[in-house]
Amino acid sequence: MPNPPPHHLIAESVLPVAGELRASVTPGAPALPARFAWRGREYVVVEVLARWRETGPCRHGSGERYVCKHWFHVRTADGAEMKLYVERRLRAGRTRRSWRLYTATIDPDPA
């Protein structure tokens, strides 16, 4: 079995294409953008390989755990694999949630 391609750390914002969402199959989870732009190029999500949630403690000391991030491991139309996430809570001063590209199998800085 061949080795999977390496994932390069990206950690940059992506811009979802307005109106292009994949329906969420998990209650309470956000809809994944079906298309998004990164570094001036548009990517089309063709397959969701995995999805998971990251949790953290309550900020008020109750001992409960809350969902912090929703993660998606996807394959794009060009065959790249990417890991995207969106934070559940808005950060101070923001009016909308921002999607982030965490890793990708494409080299972000080709020589």
C-alpha positions as CSV (number, residue, x, y, z in Angstrom):
1,M,0.0,0.0,0.0
2,P,1.5,3.4,-1.0
3,N,2.3,6.0,1.7
4,P,-0.2,8.8,1.9
5,P,1.1,12.2,0.8
6,P,2.5,14.4,3.5
7,H,0.4,17.1,5.0
8,H,1.9,20.6,5.1
9,L,1.1,22.9,8.0
10,I,-0.9,25.9,6.6
11,A,-2.8,27.5,9.5
12,E,-4.4,30.3,7.3
13,S,-7.9,31.6,6.8
14,V,-10.0,30.5,3.8
15,L,-13.0,32.3,2.3
16,P,-16.1,30.1,1.8
17,V,-17.9,30.8,-1.5
18,A,-21.2,32.4,-0.6
19,G,-24.2,30.1,-0.9
20,E,-22.1,27.0,-1.5
21,L,-22.5,24.8,1.5
22,R,-22.6,21.0,2.0
23,A,-25.5,19.9,4.2
24,S,-24.4,18.9,7.7
25,V,-25.1,15.3,8.6
26,T,-24.4,15.9,12.3
27,P,-27.0,17.7,14.3
28,G,-25.6,21.0,15.7
29,A,-22.6,21.0,13.4
30,P,-22.0,23.8,10.9
31,A,-22.4,23.2,7.2
32,L,-19.1,22.7,5.5
33,P,-18.3,25.1,2.6
34,A,-18.7,23.2,-0.7
35,R,-16.2,25.6,-2.3
36,F,-13.7,28.0,-0.7
37,A,-10.9,30.3,-1.8
38,W,-7.3,30.1,-0.5
39,R,-4.4,32.2,-1.7
40,G,-6.4,33.4,-4.7
41,R,-7.4,29.9,-5.9
42,E,-10.8,28.2,-5.5
43,Y,-11.1,24.7,-4.2
44,V,-14.2,22.4,-4.6
45,V,-14.8,19.8,-1.8
46,V,-15.8,16.5,-3.4
47,E,-15.5,14.2,-0.4
48,V,-15.5,14.4,3.4
49,L,-13.0,11.8,4.6
50,A,-13.6,12.4,8.3
51,R,-15.1,14.8,10.8
52,W,-14.7,15.3,14.5
53,R,-15.1,17.8,17.3
54,E,-12.6,19.4,19.7
55,T,-14.0,20.1,23.1
56,G,-12.8,22.3,26.0
57,P,-13.8,23.1,29.6
58,C,-16.5,25.5,30.5
59,R,-15.1,29.0,30.9
60,H,-17.1,29.6,34.0
61,G,-15.8,26.6,36.0
62,S,-18.9,24.3,35.9
63,G,-16.9,21.3,35.0
64,E,-18.9,20.8,31.8
65,R,-17.2,20.4,28.4
66,Y,-18.2,22.3,25.3
67,V,-17.5,22.0,21.6
68,C,-14.8,24.5,20.6
69,K,-14.0,23.5,17.0
70,H,-15.5,21.4,14.2
71,W,-12.9,19.7,12.1
72,F,-13.2,18.3,8.5
73,H,-10.7,16.2,6.6
74,V,-11.7,16.6,3.0
75,R,-10.6,15.7,-0.6
76,T,-10.8,18.4,-3.2
77,A,-11.6,18.1,-6.9
78,D,-7.9,18.3,-7.7
79,G,-7.1,15.4,-5.4
80,A,-5.6,17.3,-2.6
81,E,-6.5,16.3,1.0
82,M,-7.1,19.2,3.4
83,K,-8.0,19.6,7.1
84,L,-10.3,22.5,7.8
85,Y,-11.8,23.7,11.0
86,V,-14.2,26.4,12.2
87,E,-14.4,27.6,15.8
88,R,-17.7,27.3,17.5
89,R,-17.5,30.6,19.4
90,L,-16.9,33.9,17.8
91,R,-13.7,35.6,18.8
92,A,-13.9,39.2,20.3
93,G,-14.6,41.8,17.6
94,R,-15.7,39.3,14.9
95,T,-19.2,39.2,13.4
96,R,-18.9,35.8,11.7
97,R,-17.1,32.5,12.2
98,S,-13.9,32.1,10.2
99,W,-12.9,28.9,8.5
100,R,-9.2,27.9,8.7
101,L,-7.1,25.6,6.5
102,Y,-4.9,23.7,9.0
103,T,-3.0,21.3,6.7
104,A,-3.0,20.3,3.1
105,T,-1.2,17.7,0.9
106,I,-0.3,20.5,-1.6
107,D,2.9,22.4,-1.0
108,P,1.9,26.0,0.0
109,D,5.2,27.4,-1.2
110,P,6.2,25.5,-4.4
111,A,9.8,26.2,-5.5
